[in-house]
Amino acid sequence: MISVVIPTYKSPEYLDWCLHSCIEGQTFDTNEIIVIVDGHYEMSEDVLKKYEGKIKVVDLGSNKGMCYALNTGMWYVTNEWFLIVNDDNVFPKDWDKRMMSDLEYAKNFKFGDKFVMTPRQIEPAGPSIFNFDIKDFGRDAKTFDYDGYCQYEKTIADDSYNRFRNYGEIFPFLMKKKYYMAVGGFDLIYPSPFICDWDFFLKLDLNNIGMSRTHKGHFYHFGSAATKNRTDNDQIKFKASEQPAAEMFLYKWGHPPRLYSNNSHSPKGQTIKGIKYE
């Protein structure tokens, strides 16, 4: 059914919840789960062994960056549809059944198979720039209330006719492998995870691949725990990567991404403008 691709970097406690919820919540036995270890394998080794036989593991050997990890992981995808998920995301119950239901809806509605589908998320703290649901079930892996999240998520899932919206452009996302390959995946020139996102979704948009967001399922998101919310030297390098990446975007497209006060996204209530031309 769906190939799940999870890049991970020095976040074993979050990866554990990600894998547990993915396996616990799936309905179909034809899914595959591919974990791309982007360096520091020893930190995630115990978690990976815990799910041995249920996941595929690709060890990059050293830290090569998210773009490289995702492009490499795509060569291991054997299903037609794949879902890229951050290692600090938690899956809702029946995630695959719900996503496949909306996938068929989108195909029959207007998109055909040329679309990217993004599920909504629940985050522990606001304000959310993407108008995600704010509900605190834990701000770190140790305090996470999985059962509470699962029960709450069922109450806010929207199964109405107009659950599809014509926007997306954020992780996690579901799409066909052939369209990922057609646009060349992620461009390896970008040191920043955010600017490379904008570049990738812009390429999809220019190839007339539709964007959509489903409200039928909500992934929990610890808030970029593996990147933005770090307190070590990786956080310093992460912040320093934003402006050089923005300059690369301008050089490539002749159009600057929109950097706002938090140096990556726009304030709540405004449109993210780094992805499409005005």
C-alpha positions as CSV (number, residue, x, y, z in Angstrom):
1,M,0.0,0.0,0.0
2,I,2.2,2.8,1.4
3,S,6.0,3.1,1.8
4,V,6.8,5.2,4.9
5,V,10.2,7.0,4.7
6,I,11.5,8.3,8.0
7,P,14.9,10.2,8.1
8,T,16.4,10.3,11.6
9,Y,19.2,12.1,13.2
10,K,20.2,11.8,16.9
11,S,16.6,11.5,18.1
12,P,16.1,7.9,19.3
13,E,13.5,8.7,21.9
14,Y,11.3,10.4,19.3
15,L,12.0,7.8,16.7
16,D,10.8,5.1,19.1
17,W,7.3,6.8,19.4
18,C,7.3,7.4,15.6
19,L,7.9,3.7,14.8
20,H,5.7,2.4,17.6
21,S,2.7,4.5,16.5
22,C,3.3,3.7,12.8
23,I,3.3,0.0,13.4
24,E,0.6,0.0,16.1
25,G,-1.7,2.2,14.1
26,Q,-1.5,0.6,10.6
27,T,-4.3,-1.4,9.1
28,F,-2.7,-2.9,6.1
29,D,0.1,-5.5,6.1
30,T,1.4,-4.4,2.7
31,N,3.0,-1.2,4.0
32,E,6.8,-0.9,4.3
33,I,8.6,1.3,6.8
34,I,12.1,2.6,5.8
35,V,14.3,4.4,8.3
36,I,17.1,6.4,6.9
37,V,19.8,6.9,9.6
38,D,21.5,10.1,8.8
39,G,24.6,9.6,11.0
40,H,25.2,8.5,14.6
41,Y,23.8,5.1,14.0
42,E,24.9,4.0,17.5
43,M,22.4,6.4,19.1
44,S,19.4,4.8,17.4
45,E,20.7,1.2,17.4
46,D,18.7,-0.1,20.3
47,V,15.4,1.4,19.0
48,L,16.1,0.0,15.5
49,K,16.7,-3.5,17.0
50,K,13.5,-3.2,18.9
51,Y,11.5,-3.2,15.6
52,E,13.8,-5.6,13.7
53,G,11.8,-7.5,11.1
54,K,9.2,-4.8,10.9
55,I,11.3,-2.1,9.3
56,K,14.0,-1.6,6.7
57,V,17.1,0.3,7.9
58,V,19.4,2.3,5.6
59,D,22.5,3.5,7.4
60,L,24.2,6.4,5.6
61,G,27.3,6.0,7.7
62,S,27.7,9.7,8.5
63,N,25.6,12.8,8.6
64,K,24.8,13.7,5.0
65,G,21.8,16.0,5.6
66,M,18.0,15.5,5.2
67,C,17.9,16.1,1.4
68,Y,20.5,13.4,0.8
69,A,18.8,11.1,3.2
70,L,15.4,11.4,1.5
71,N,16.7,11.1,-2.0
72,T,18.6,7.9,-1.0
73,G,15.6,6.5,0.8
74,M,13.5,6.8,-2.3
75,W,15.6,4.2,-4.0
76,Y,14.4,1.7,-1.4
77,V,10.7,2.5,-1.8
78,T,8.9,-0.4,-3.6
79,N,5.3,0.8,-3.3
80,E,3.7,3.2,-5.7
81,W,2.7,5.7,-3.0
82,F,5.1,6.9,-0.3
83,L,4.7,9.0,2.9
84,I,7.6,11.0,4.2
85,V,7.4,11.6,8.0
86,N,9.7,13.4,10.4
87,D,11.1,11.3,13.2
88,D,9.4,13.6,15.8
89,N,5.9,12.8,14.4
90,V,3.5,10.4,15.9
91,F,0.9,8.5,13.8
92,P,-2.8,8.4,14.5
93,K,-4.7,5.1,14.7
94,D,-5.7,3.7,11.3
95,W,-3.5,6.3,9.6
96,D,-3.0,4.2,6.4
97,K,-6.7,3.3,6.0
98,R,-7.7,7.0,6.4
99,M,-5.0,8.3,4.1
100,M,-5.9,5.7,1.4
101,S,-9.6,6.7,1.7
102,D,-8.7,10.4,1.1
103,L,-6.3,9.4,-1.6
104,E,-9.1,7.8,-3.6
105,Y,-11.3,10.8,-2.9
106,A,-8.7,13.2,-4.3
107,K,-8.2,11.1,-7.4
108,N,-11.9,11.0,-8.1
109,F,-12.5,14.6,-7.2
110,K,-10.2,16.6,-9.4
111,F,-6.5,15.7,-9.0
112,G,-6.1,12.4,-10.7
113,D,-2.9,11.0,-9.3
114,K,-0.9,14.3,-9.6
115,F,-1.1,15.7,-6.1
116,V,0.7,15.9,-2.7
117,M,-1.5,15.2,0.3
118,T,-0.5,16.6,3.7
119,P,-2.3,15.5,6.9
120,R,-3.0,18.1,9.6
121,Q,-1.0,18.0,12.8
122,I,-1.5,18.5,16.5
123,E,1.2,20.5,18.3
124,P,1.8,20.9,22.0
125,A,2.2,24.7,21.9
126,G,1.0,27.6,19.8
127,P,0.5,29.8,18.0
128,S,0.7,27.5,15.0
129,I,1.7,29.1,11.7
130,F,-0.3,26.5,9.8
131,N,-3.4,26.7,12.0
132,F,-2.8,23.2,13.4
133,D,-4.7,22.0,16.4
134,I,-3.0,23.0,19.7
135,K,-3.3,20.4,22.4
136,D,-0.5,19.5,24.8
137,F,0.0,15.7,25.2
138,G,3.7,16.2,26.0
139,R,6.5,18.4,24.8
140,D,9.1,15.7,24.8
141,A,9.2,11.9,24.3
142,K,9.4,11.1,28.0
143,T,6.1,13.0,28.9
144,F,4.1,12.0,25.9
145,D,0.6,10.8,26.5
146,Y,0.0,8.4,23.6
147,D,-3.4,7.1,24.7
148,G,-4.7,10.6,25.4
149,Y,-3.5,11.8,22.0
150,C,-5.2,8.9,20.2
151,Q,-8.5,9.4,22.0
152,Y,-8.5,13.2,21.3
153,E,-7.4,12.8,17.7
154,K,-10.5,10.7,16.9
155,T,-12.8,13.5,18.2
156,I,-11.4,16.2,15.8
157,A,-11.0,14.1,12.7
158,D,-13.1,15.7,10.0
159,D,-14.8,13.3,7.6
160,S,-17.0,15.9,5.9
161,Y,-17.2,16.4,2.1
162,N,-15.0,19.5,2.1
163,R,-12.2,18.1,4.2
164,F,-9.8,18.7,1.3
165,R,-8.2,22.1,1.0
166,N,-6.1,23.3,-1.9
167,Y,-2.9,23.7,0.0
168,G,-0.2,21.5,1.6
169,E,3.5,22.1,1.2
170,I,4.7,20.7,4.5
171,F,5.8,17.5,6.1
172,P,4.5,14.8,6.4
173,F,3.3,14.3,2.9
174,L,2.0,11.5,0.7
175,M,2.6,11.4,-3.1
176,K,3.5,9.0,-5.9
177,K,7.2,8.0,-6.2
178,K,7.2,8.7,-10.0
179,Y,6.5,12.5,-9.5
180,Y,9.1,12.7,-6.8
181,M,11.6,11.3,-9.2
182,A,10.3,13.4,-12.1
183,V,11.3,16.7,-10.4
184,G,14.6,15.3,-9.2
185,G,13.7,15.0,-5.5
186,F,15.3,17.5,-3.1
187,D,18.2,19.7,-4.3
188,L,21.3,18.9,-2.4
189,I,22.7,22.4,-2.6
190,Y,20.6,23.6,0.4
191,P,22.0,23.4,3.9
192,S,18.7,24.4,5.4
193,P,15.8,22.0,5.8
194,F,13.2,24.8,5.4
195,I,14.5,26.4,2.2
196,C,15.0,23.0,0.6
197,D,11.3,22.3,1.4
198,W,10.3,25.5,-0.5
199,D,12.4,24.5,-3.5
200,F,11.0,21.0,-3.7
201,F,7.3,22.1,-3.5
202,L,8.0,24.9,-6.0
203,K,9.3,22.3,-8.4
204,L,6.1,20.3,-7.9
205,D,3.9,23.3,-8.4
206,L,5.7,24.2,-11.6
207,N,5.0,20.7,-12.9
208,N,1.3,21.1,-12.2
209,I,1.2,18.8,-9.2
210,G,-1.6,19.8,-6.9
211,M,-1.3,20.5,-3.2
212,S,-3.9,19.4,-0.7
213,R,-4.3,19.0,3.0
214,T,-6.6,16.4,4.6
215,H,-8.3,17.0,8.0
216,K,-9.3,13.3,8.3
217,G,-6.1,12.4,10.3
218,H,-3.9,14.4,12.6
219,F,-0.2,13.5,13.3
220,Y,1.2,14.6,16.6
221,H,4.3,16.8,16.1
222,F,6.7,17.6,18.9
223,G,7.7,20.8,17.1
224,S,10.9,20.0,15.1
225,A,12.5,18.5,18.2
226,A,15.3,17.1,16.1
227,T,16.2,20.4,14.6
228,K,14.8,23.8,15.8
229,N,14.4,22.9,19.5
230,R,17.8,21.4,20.1
231,T,20.1,23.1,22.7
232,D,23.4,21.7,21.4
233,N,25.8,22.8,18.6
234,D,23.5,21.3,16.0
235,Q,21.0,24.1,16.7
236,I,23.6,26.8,16.1
237,K,24.5,25.2,12.7
238,F,20.8,24.8,11.9
239,K,20.1,28.5,12.4
240,A,23.2,29.6,10.6
241,S,22.1,27.6,7.5
242,E,18.9,29.6,6.9
243,Q,20.3,32.8,5.2
244,P,22.9,31.1,3.0
245,A,20.1,28.7,1.8
246,A,17.8,31.6,1.1
247,E,20.6,33.2,-1.0
248,M,20.9,29.9,-3.0
249,F,17.2,29.9,-3.6
250,L,17.4,33.5,-5.0
251,Y,20.3,32.6,-7.2
252,K,18.5,29.5,-8.5
253,W,15.0,30.9,-9.1
254,G,15.6,34.7,-9.3
255,H,12.9,35.0,-6.6
256,P,13.7,35.2,-2.9
257,P,11.9,33.0,-0.4
258,R,9.9,34.9,2.2
259,L,11.9,34.9,5.4
260,Y,10.0,36.3,8.4
261,S,10.8,37.1,12.0
262,N,11.4,33.6,13.1
263,N,13.7,33.2,10.0
264,S,11.8,30.5,8.3
265,H,8.0,30.9,8.3
266,S,5.4,33.6,8.3
267,P,3.4,34.7,11.4
268,K,0.0,33.1,12.1
269,G,-2.7,34.2,9.7
270,Q,-0.5,35.1,6.8
271,T,0.2,33.0,3.7
272,I,3.5,31.3,3.3
273,K,4.9,32.9,0.1
274,G,8.2,31.1,-0.4
275,I,6.8,28.4,-2.5
276,K,4.9,30.0,-5.3
277,Y,5.6,33.0,-7.6
278,E,3.4,36.0,-6.9
